[in-house]
Amino acid sequence: MEKFYVTTAIDYVNASPHIGHAYEKIAADILARYYRLKGRDVFFLTGVDEHGSKVERAAQQAGVTPKVFCDQMSGKFEQAWKALGLSYDYFIRTTEDRHTLVVQGIFKKMLEKGDVYKGTYAGLYCEGCEDFLRERDLDGDGNCPNHKRPPRETKEENYFFRLSSYKHRLKEWISNGDGVVMPDGRRKEVLNQLDDDELGDFSVSRSRSSLSWGIPVPGDPDQVIYVWVDALTNYLTGVGYLTDKSMLARYWPCDLHLVGKDITKFHAIYWPAMLMSADVALPKRVFGHGFITVEGQKISKSIGNVIDPNQLVERYGADAVRFFLFAATSFDQDGDFSKKEFLTKVNSELANNLGNLLNRTLTLVERNCGGIVPDCQPENNLREEANEVHVVYCKLMESFEFAKAIEAVFALVDQANKYINDERPWALFKEGKKKEGEQVLYTVLEILRRTALKLYPITPGLSAGIWNQLGFKSLIEDVSQNEKGFWELIPAGQAINNVGPIFKRIEEEV
């Protein structure tokens, strides 16, 4: 069985999860669910980054030890992701013992290879980026462009990784690979960074005097392993590197690292270089997605526009949140969460368009077919259109064009609505044209079956509801979307289960 291993970036636990964190995790879940329906052996890894100065400082402010603080905060992330219906296979925490083993193991391999050496660094350090900056990286006010704060000057003795030894191999890997770094704009950015002579060796440790909350460097307790070795190595820990040979062989190399565009460099340059040094196979693809803003503004505590995903789910439901985030914006671009646009989009598509189609079709089946799926074949033109949508949808999903994939599905829903309006099955039954009326209803029921399968990765709860109302006793997750699963038709004689609207219109003032 072909496998699919997808990861997200792991989030710092110095603050609670927000909608920007959720965006990436939902995207990974969409792909995991899609490939499971395709019959793949999927492993979906997410989790939290619990080490570093930001976490240590947040714990001090909370008046607890870093471990107690991490235990509390990681629980908040898990709670949020479960509320959003994420189907991850493992939630990793970088304070796990096995992760310490892997991080120190990778460090030792790089050290033995001669790619790690001790040196002194003096320069500008941004704690928000967990990275050293150059003067030219700063904005006009001398601030980090991402965190709007000035970096601090620092000088200390650290271990460094010889990135310079791997720049040529990295350029070949990115240039010759088929979509190794995506989207194309990010790939070009990374190649430009590799051509920059100022991109040199980077720090892989910090002095314990400046950072005590972390994994010790093997054989040097005065040094702590730095975030870009500690955090990135979680992708290996999660699938059994140094702890489970069979699992590692089953899932590595990773098929897809999903990351925010601001950390593409670390995943497309630092991470593969370290893997080359440690003689570990490289990931197949890194995708740097856009950011989510709120009402046109960057998410910020100071502005006060941080949105708790738990509150969104409690108010509107997970499916509405998931649907809007991926129907409204292209995944490779920055998107915006606007309450007005959110209400308009979910009411229009989920309640009015799809919800009404399902409700009136099932009502007609109850009134005219005794609540039983009629014994017919679907109308050929609409069936062919559904077949074409299936092919287009798969291509779009596999190229991360989620908004276009959703648009293709709802174009089919629009056609089904037009078809039922044009054919007027209620009139056909009144005129005694029972067989013709039954064919119309059967055709729409089949389109609804396919729509449920297509939307399942995006709106799993909603799709399961449609599936149940169409009369299926099995779980929608158990249906393979391969040739057999997709091309089979809704069984004649199946009793429908009309329990009312699957998505009620949200009546709320903006």
C-alpha positions in Angstrom: 0.0 0.0 0.0 1.3 3.4 -1.0 2.0 5.7 2.1 1.6 9.4 2.7 3.4 11.0 5.6 2.4 14.6 6.3 3.6 17.0 9.0 2.8 20.4 10.3 5.2 22.9 12.0 5.1 22.4 15.7 3.9 25.5 17.6 5.5 27.2 20.6 3.5 26.8 23.8 4.4 30.2 25.1 0.8 31.3 24.2 -2.6 29.7 23.5 -3.4 28.5 20.0 -5.1 30.9 17.6 -6.7 30.7 14.1 -3.4 31.2 12.4 -2.1 28.0 14.0 -5.3 26.2 13.2 -5.1 27.1 9.4 -2.0 24.9 8.8 -3.3 22.1 10.9 -6.6 21.9 9.1 -4.8 21.9 5.8 -2.8 18.8 6.9 -5.9 17.2 8.1 -7.6 17.8 4.7 -4.8 16.1 2.9 -4.6 13.2 5.5 -8.4 12.5 5.1 -8.2 12.9 1.3 -5.4 10.3 1.0 -7.0 7.9 3.4 -10.1 7.9 1.2 -7.7 7.2 -1.7 -6.6 4.1 0.1 -3.2 5.4 1.2 -1.4 4.4 4.4 -1.4 7.8 6.0 0.5 9.1 9.0 -0.3 12.7 10.1 2.0 14.2 12.7 1.5 17.5 14.5 2.5 18.7 18.0 4.1 21.4 20.0 7.6 22.9 20.5 8.2 23.1 24.3 11.8 24.3 24.6 13.4 27.7 24.2 13.7 31.1 25.9 10.2 32.2 25.0 8.7 29.2 26.7 11.0 29.5 29.7 10.1 33.2 30.1 6.4 32.5 29.8 6.6 29.8 32.5 8.4 32.2 34.8 5.7 34.8 34.3 3.1 32.2 35.1 4.9 31.3 38.3 5.4 27.6 37.5 8.2 25.4 36.3 8.7 25.1 32.5 7.6 21.4 32.6 4.3 22.2 34.4 3.7 25.1 32.0 4.3 22.9 29.0 1.9 20.3 30.3 -0.8 22.9 30.7 -0.3 24.6 27.4 0.1 21.4 25.3 -3.3 20.3 26.6 -4.8 23.5 25.2 -3.4 22.8 21.8 -4.7 19.2 21.8 -8.1 20.4 22.9 -8.3 23.0 20.1 -7.3 20.5 17.4 -9.8 17.9 18.6 -12.5 20.5 18.6 -11.7 21.2 14.9 -11.9 17.5 14.2 -8.2 16.9 13.3 -7.5 13.3 12.6 -3.8 13.3 13.5 -2.1 10.0 14.2 0.3 11.4 16.7 0.7 14.6 18.7 4.3 15.0 19.5 5.9 17.0 22.4 9.5 17.9 22.3 9.9 17.2 26.0 9.4 13.4 25.3 12.3 11.2 26.3 12.5 9.6 22.9 12.8 13.0 21.3 15.8 13.9 23.4 17.4 10.6 22.3 16.8 11.5 18.6 18.0 15.1 18.9 21.2 14.1 20.6 21.7 11.3 18.1 21.4 13.6 15.1 23.7 16.1 16.8 26.3 13.4 17.4 26.1 12.3 13.7 26.7 15.8 12.4 29.5 16.3 14.9 31.2 13.0 13.8 30.8 14.1 10.2 32.9 17.2 10.9 29.9 19.4 10.1 29.5 20.8 13.6 32.2 23.0 15.2 32.6 25.4 18.1 32.9 29.1 17.5 32.0 32.6 18.7 29.2 34.6 17.2 28.5 38.3 17.6 25.4 39.8 16.0 21.7 40.7 16.1 19.4 38.1 17.5 15.5 38.1 17.2 13.9 36.0 19.9 10.6 35.9 18.0 12.3 34.4 14.9 14.7 32.4 17.0 17.3 33.4 14.4 20.2 35.8 13.8 19.5 38.8 11.5 21.6 41.1 9.4 21.3 44.9 9.3 19.8 44.7 5.9 17.1 42.3 7.1 15.6 45.0 9.4 12.9 47.5 8.5 13.3 51.2 8.3 12.9 51.5 12.1 15.6 48.9 12.8 13.0 46.3 13.8 12.6 42.7 12.7 10.0 42.9 9.9 8.1 39.9 11.2 7.9 40.8 14.9 8.2 44.6 14.8 10.8 44.6 17.6 14.4 45.5 17.4 16.7 42.5 17.7 19.3 42.5 20.5 23.0 42.4 20.1 24.5 39.2 21.4 27.9 37.5 21.6 28.4 34.0 22.9 30.3 30.8 22.2 28.1 28.2 20.3 28.3 25.2 18.1 27.8 25.9 14.4 26.7 23.8 11.5 28.7 24.0 8.2 25.9 25.0 5.9 28.5 26.2 3.5 29.5 22.6 2.7 25.9 21.8 1.5 24.8 24.9 -0.4 25.6 23.4 -3.8 23.9 20.1 -3.1 20.9 22.0 -1.7 20.6 24.0 -4.9 20.7 20.8 -7.0 18.1 19.2 -4.9 15.7 22.1 -5.1 16.4 22.8 -8.8 16.2 19.3 -10.1 13.3 18.0 -7.9 9.7 18.0 -9.1 8.1 20.5 -6.9 10.4 19.9 -3.9 9.7 23.4 -2.6 6.3 24.9 -3.3 4.7 27.2 -4.3 7.1 28.3 -7.1 7.5 31.8 -5.5 8.9 30.2 -2.3 11.2 28.0 -4.4 12.7 31.0 -6.1 13.1 32.8 -2.7 15.0 29.8 -1.3 17.2 29.6 -4.3 18.0 33.3 -4.0 18.9 32.8 -0.4 21.2 30.0 -1.3 23.0 32.3 -3.8 23.5 34.9 -1.1 27.1 34.8 0.1 26.0 36.1 3.5 23.9 32.9 4.2 26.6 31.0 6.0 27.1 28.5 8.8 24.4 28.8 11.5 24.2 28.2 15.2 23.0 24.9 16.5 23.4 25.5 20.2 23.1 28.2 22.8 25.0 28.8 26.0 23.3 27.5 29.1 23.8 30.9 30.6 21.4 32.4 28.1 19.1 29.4 27.7 18.7 26.6 30.3 15.4 25.1 29.1 16.4 22.7 26.4 18.2 19.5 25.5 21.9 19.4 26.5 24.6 19.1 23.9 26.1 15.6 24.3 29.4 15.8 26.2 29.1 19.6 26.8 26.5 20.4 29.5 27.3 24.1 29.3 25.6 24.2 25.8 21.9 23.6 24.9 20.9 22.3 21.5 19.2 25.1 19.6 15.6 25.2 18.2 16.4 24.4 14.6 17.9 21.1 15.5 15.5 20.4 18.4 12.3 21.3 16.6 12.9 20.1 13.1 14.1 16.7 14.3 10.5 16.0 15.6 9.6 14.9 12.1 12.0 11.9 12.5 11.1 11.3 16.2 7.4 11.0 15.2 8.0 8.0 12.9 10.5 6.0 15.0 14.0 7.2 14.1 16.4 5.4 16.5 13.4 3.8 18.3 11.3 1.9 15.8 13.1 0.7 12.6 9.9 -0.8 11.0 7.9 2.4 11.5 10.7 4.5 10.1 11.0 2.2 7.0 7.3 2.4 6.6 6.9 6.2 6.6 10.2 8.0 6.0 11.0 10.0 3.9 8.3 12.5 4.7 6.0 13.2 1.7 5.0 16.7 2.8 6.2 19.3 5.3 3.5 22.0 5.6 4.9 25.2 7.1 4.2 28.9 7.2 6.0 31.0 4.6 8.1 32.6 7.3 9.9 29.4 8.2 10.3 28.0 4.7 14.0 28.8 4.7 14.6 26.6 7.8 12.7 23.7 6.3 14.1 24.0 2.8 17.7 24.8 3.7 18.7 24.1 7.3 16.7 20.9 7.7 17.7 19.1 4.4 21.3 20.1 5.0 21.3 18.6 8.5 19.7 15.4 7.0 22.4 15.2 4.4 25.0 15.5 7.1 23.3 12.7 9.1 22.9 10.5 6.0 19.1 10.5 6.3 16.9 10.6 3.2 15.4 14.0 2.3 11.7 14.9 2.5 9.9 14.8 -0.8 8.2 18.2 -0.6 8.1 21.4 1.5 5.1 23.7 1.0 5.2 27.2 2.5 1.6 28.5 2.8 0.3 32.0 3.3 -0.8 33.6 6.5 -4.3 34.3 7.9 -5.1 37.9 8.9 -8.2 39.0 10.9 -10.4 41.7 9.4 -7.4 42.7 7.2 -4.9 43.0 10.1 -2.0 40.7 11.2 -2.9 38.6 14.2 -1.5 40.4 17.2 -2.0 40.4 21.0 -1.4 44.1 21.0 -4.2 44.8 18.5 -6.4 42.3 20.4 -7.6 40.4 17.3 -6.4 36.9 18.4 -9.2 34.5 17.7 -9.5 31.3 19.8 -10.4 28.4 17.5 -12.3 26.8 20.4 -14.6 29.8 20.6 -15.2 29.8 16.9 -16.1 26.1 16.9 -18.4 26.5 19.9 -20.2 29.3 18.2 -20.4 28.1 14.6 -19.2 24.5 14.4 -16.0 23.0 13.1 -17.3 22.4 9.6 -18.2 26.1 9.0 -14.7 27.2 10.2 -12.9 24.6 8.2 -15.0 25.3 5.1 -14.5 29.1 5.1 -10.8 29.1 5.7 -10.2 26.9 2.6 -13.0 28.0 0.3 -12.3 31.7 0.6 -8.6 31.9 -0.2 -5.9 30.2 -2.2 -3.7 28.3 0.2 -0.4 29.7 -1.3 -1.6 33.3 -0.7 -2.4 35.2 2.5 -6.1 34.9 3.5 -8.4 36.9 5.7 -10.9 36.0 8.3 -13.8 38.5 8.1 -16.9 37.8 10.1 -19.1 39.3 7.4 -17.5 37.2 4.6 -17.6 34.2 6.9 -21.3 34.4 7.5 -22.1 35.2 3.8 -20.0 32.3 2.5 -21.1 29.5 4.9 -24.8 30.5 4.7 -24.7 30.8 0.9 -22.9 27.5 0.2 -23.6 25.2 3.1 -27.1 26.2 4.1 -28.7 27.6 1.0 -27.0 25.7 -1.8 -26.1 22.3 -0.5 -28.3 22.1 2.5 -31.5 23.0 0.6 -30.6 20.6 -2.2 -30.3 17.7 0.2 -33.4 18.6 2.2 -35.8 19.0 -0.6 -34.5 15.9 -2.4 -35.0 13.8 0.6 -38.4 15.3 1.2 -39.5 14.4 -2.3 -38.1 10.8 -1.9 -40.2 10.5 1.3 -43.4 11.8 -0.4 -43.1 10.0 -3.7 -40.9 6.9 -3.1 -41.8 5.8 0.4 -38.5 7.0 1.7 -36.6 4.4 -0.4 -33.9 5.1 -3.0 -35.6 4.3 -6.4 -34.3 1.6 -8.7 -32.9 3.7 -11.5 -29.8 4.9 -13.3 -28.5 8.5 -13.1 -29.1 10.8 -15.9 -26.2 10.5 -18.3 -25.2 14.2 -18.8 -25.1 15.0 -15.1 -23.3 11.7 -14.4 -20.6 12.6 -17.0 -20.2 16.0 -15.5 -19.8 14.5 -12.1 -17.1 12.2 -13.5 -15.2 15.1 -15.0 -15.4 17.0 -11.6 -13.9 14.0 -9.9 -10.8 14.1 -12.1 -10.4 17.8 -11.8 -11.0 17.7 -8.0 -8.3 15.1 -7.5 -5.7 17.1 -9.5 -6.6 20.3 -7.5 -6.4 18.6 -4.1 -3.0 17.0 -4.9 -1.6 20.4 -6.0 -2.9 22.1 -2.8 -5.5 24.2 -4.7 -8.2 23.6 -2.1 -10.3 26.6 -2.9 -10.6 25.6 -6.5 -11.4 22.0 -5.6 -14.2 23.2 -3.4 -15.4 25.5 -6.2 -15.5 22.5 -8.6 -17.6 20.5 -6.1 -20.1 23.4 -5.7 -20.3 23.9 -9.4 -21.6 20.4 -9.5 -24.1 21.2 -6.7 -25.2 24.2 -8.7 -25.8 21.9 -11.7 -27.8 19.5 -9.5 -30.0 22.4 -8.2 -30.5 23.6 -11.8 -31.4 20.0 -12.9 -34.0 19.5 -10.2 -35.5 22.9 -10.9 -35.6 22.3 -14.7 -37.0 18.8 -14.5 -39.5 19.5 -11.7 -39.9 15.9 -10.3 -42.8 17.0 -8.1 -44.7 17.9 -11.3 -43.7 14.6 -13.0 -45.2 12.6 -10.1 -48.4 14.6 -10.3 -48.6 13.9 -14.0 -48.2 10.2 -13.4 -44.7 10.1 -14.9 -43.4 8.1 -11.9 -40.3 6.6 -13.7 -39.2 9.9 -15.0 -39.6 11.5 -11.5 -37.7 8.7 -9.9 -34.8 9.1 -12.3 -34.5 12.8 -11.4 -34.4 12.0 -7.7 -32.0 9.1 -8.1 -29.7 11.3 -10.1 -29.6 14.0 -7.5 -29.2 11.5 -4.7 -26.1 10.1 -6.5 -24.7 13.6 -6.9 -25.2 14.2 -3.2 -23.4 10.9 -2.5 -20.4 12.1 -4.5 -20.6 15.5 -3.0 -20.4 14.0 0.5 -17.2 12.1 -0.5 -15.7 15.1 -2.1 -16.3 17.4 0.8 -15.4 14.9 3.5 -11.7 16.0 3.8 -12.8 19.6 4.2 -16.1 19.2 6.2 -16.0 15.7 7.7 -18.9 16.2 10.1 -21.2 17.7 7.5 -20.3 15.0 5.0 -20.9 12.3 7.6 -24.4 13.9 8.1 -25.2 13.7 4.4 -23.9 10.2 4.3 -26.2 9.2 7.1 -29.2 10.9 5.6 -28.6 9.1 2.3 -29.2 5.9 4.3 -25.7 4.5 4.5 -25.0 2.4 7.6 -21.2 2.3 7.2 -19.0 5.3 8.1 -18.0 7.5 5.3 -14.4 7.2 6.4 -14.6 3.5 5.6 -15.4 4.1 1.9 -12.3 4.0 -0.3 -12.4 6.8 -2.9 -10.5 4.6 -5.4 -12.0 3.5 -8.7 -14.4 1.1 -6.9 -15.5 3.4 -4.1 -16.1 6.4 -6.2 -17.7 4.9 -9.3 -20.2 2.7 -7.4 -23.7 4.2 -7.3 -26.0 4.7 -4.4 -27.8 1.4 -3.9 -31.4 1.2 -5.0 -33.8 0.1 -2.3 -31.8 1.8 0.5 -33.9 3.6 3.0 -33.1 7.3 3.5 -32.8 8.9 6.9 -34.2 12.5 6.6 -33.6 14.1 10.0 -33.8 17.7 8.9 -31.3 20.4 7.8 -27.6 19.4 7.9 -26.5 23.0 8.2 -28.8 25.6 9.7 -28.4 29.1 8.4 -26.5 31.4 10.9 -28.7 34.3 11.8 -26.3 36.8 13.3 -25.6 40.5 12.9 -22.2 41.5 11.7 
